[in-house]
Amino acid sequence: MGPNAGRYFARAKVGGKLIRQSLKTSTYSVAVLRLNDLLKENRGRVETNEAAKSGPLTVPQAADTLLQQVDDADPLVKPATRVYRRRCLDALVRSWPDLADTDVRRITPRQSQDWGAGFAHRYSPTMYNNTVGTLRMVMDVAVKAGVRFGNPANEVRKVKVPLKHFRLPSLDQFARFVRTIAERGGRFSRDCANLVEFLA
């Protein structure tokens, strides 16, 4: 890694292949982080390619690569987000018979659409959309590794998530609510009531 007109670029060999790519930054600390991400991405691609050469690349193999990428992602990503991604993968495999044993190269847009139509009737719109997104990410692993050309999951449409309608109390109801808290007789009842009013 070295400076080039104020910017850093990466020059490394991964799996015998030379990588030379701009890191698009002139800040050294940022360049180091981007270099690590670049190397992890390319190593994952090499591992996926090796798996494909040794036999069919199954969805679980591609999913393992995806999960590794999620684990190696921005450390600020919440643990709950990582857990939810795994939950979507589990729902995907459970709802699509034989998917776990299927070579990703054999999955068609039509199969993806048929799965989506059935899945949408059994799960909430949010869960459906996130699982569709997860399927696309799994297929993208295969596309980026050069295992297949297109992403069949791109043909699966996401659905509109309906807005939630909240039933809020009227001003009089809220005033009574706060008064009830204040008059509970506890040591901090008045403080709690003040906090509720402040948050509202």
N, C-alpha and C positions, 0 to 999 in steps of 0.2 A: 504494500500500500504506500503510495507516495503522492505528493502534491502535483497538480497539473493546472497551471494558470489559476492558482488559488483554490483549486478543488482537488479532492482526493479520489483516487480510483483504485479498484481491486484488481490484483493480478495473482491468480492462484490456480493450482491444479486439483481437480476433484474427480476421482475415478479415471485418472489418465487424461482428462479433458482440460485444456487451458481455458480459464475464465478471465476475461479482461472486460471490466465494466465500470462505468462511472458510478460513484457513490452519491453524487449530486449534493455535495455539501463541502464547505470550506472549513468546517469545525471538526477538529480532530476527534473529540469525544463522540460526536454524532457518527463520524465515519467509522469508528471502531464498532459501534452498535450495529450499523448497517452492514458492515463486513461480516459480522457474526451471523446476522440474519441471512445474508446472501449465501454463506457457506452452508448453513443448516438447510436452507431450501434446496441447494444443489446436491447435497449429500442425500437428502431424502429422495430426490429425483433419481439419483443413481441407484439407491437401494430398491426403489420401485421398479426401475428398469431391469435390475438383476432378478427380481422376483418374477417379472414377466418373461424373461429369457428362460428361466428354469421351469416354467409351466404357466398355466392360466393365472392371471392376476384377479383374485377374487375381491369381492366387496370388503370383507373383513381386513384383507391386506391393505387395500387402499384406505380403509377407515383408520387402521393403525397409523398410517403415515399422516393422515389428517389430524388425529389426536395428538401425535407428536408435535405437529406444527402448532396446534392450539396450546400445548404445554410450553412450547418454546416461544410463544408469542409475547406481546407486551406484558411485562410483569404486573402492570396495573390492572390487567384483566381480572375481574373478580372470580374467585373460586366457584361461586354459584354459576357463573357463565360457562365455565368448563364442565361442571356437572350437568348443566342443562343440555349442552351439546351431546354429551354421552347419552343422556336420556332420549334425545331425538334419534340418535343412532339405534338405540335399543328398540324404540317404537318402529323405526323403519324396517329393521330386520324381522321383528315379530309380525308385522302387518304384510310383508311381502314374502310369500312362501318360496323356498328354494333360492332366495336372493343371496344368502350367505355362501352358497356353493356355486354361484354363477360367475363366470368370467366376465369382467366388466366390458370386454369387447363385444359381448353378445347381447348386451342390454340395448333395447331399441326405444325410440321415442314413444311408440305406441304402448309398449309395456309400462313405461314410466307414467303415461297418461292414465292408463287403466288402474294402476296402483293409486294414483292421486285421487281419482274419482271415488274409489272405495274408501280411502283414508279420510277424505273430507267429510264423509257422512258419520264417522265415528269419533272424531276429535274436534276440539274447538278450533276456530279459525286461526288463532295465534299459534297453537301447537302444530296445526297443519302447515302454516306458512314457514315456520322454523324448521320443520322436518323436510319440507321441500328444499329449503335453503341448504340443509345438511346434505341431502342427496346430491344437489348440484356441486357442493364442495368436494364430496367423495369422487364424483365423476371428473371434476377438475384436476384432481390428483393424477388420474389416468391420462387426461389430455395433456397436462404439462409434462408428464413423463414420456410422452410420445407413444403411449400404448394404444390410444384411439384418437380419431381426428376430432369429432364433435362431441358435445355434451348433450346426451339425450334428455337429461332432466330440465334443460332449458325450455322444452316444449310443455312442461307442466306449469299451468297457470296458478299463481297465488290468488287467494280470495281476499275480499275486502273485510277488514275487521270492523264490526259495528261499534259505534261510539257508545260508551256506557252513560246511562242517564242517572244522575245522582238526585236523590230526593233530600234536599237540604231543609233544615227547620226554618220556620219563619223567624222574624226578629223577636217576636213575643215568646215563641217556644225556646229560642236560644237564651233569652234573658232569664226565663224560668229555670233552664238547665244550669246556667251559671250560678243562679241564686241557690239552687239546691245543693250544689257543690260547696258553696261558701258557708252554708248553714248546717253542714254535716257535723260540726262540733269537734272536728279533729284539729290537731295542733297546726297543721299546714293547710287546712281547708280553704282559708282565705287566699293563701298563696297559690293554691291549685286553681282556684277560680280565676284569679288574675292571669295565670299562665294560659288558661283556656281562652280568655278574652284576647290576650296578646297574640296567640297563634291564629285565632280567627281573624 
